[in-house]
Amino acid sequence: MGLLKTLFFILLFYYGFKFLAKLIAPYVVNKVADTMKKKAEQQFGNYQQEHTVREGETIIDKAPKNKNNSNNSVGEYVDYEEID
């Protein structure tokens, strides 16, 4: 009889969790989407305020003076031919 009770409770919790997840999931997804939207608007707003150009103003972007020359040597390239 204990085995049947255990299986009953496991199934009850499983289907109860599925039911509650269907009810709660849309709310959670909307909340996360709203949070991401607010963060994106805030970042874009900060960028836009920093980069406003007044009429008649000229902006010249220059390349950085220090160039990063990487010595990431992964080895020598060896050309090969496929042999049948």
Number of C-alpha atoms within 10 A of each C-alpha: 5 7 8 9 10 11 11 12 12 12 12 12 12 11 12 11 12 12 11 10 12 10 11 11 11 11 11 12 11 11 12 12 12 12 12 12 12 12 12 12 12 12 11 12 12 11 11 11 9 9 10 8 11 7 6 6 6 8 8 5 6 6 7 7 6 6 7 7 6 6 6 6 6 6 6 6 6 5 5 6 5 4 4 3
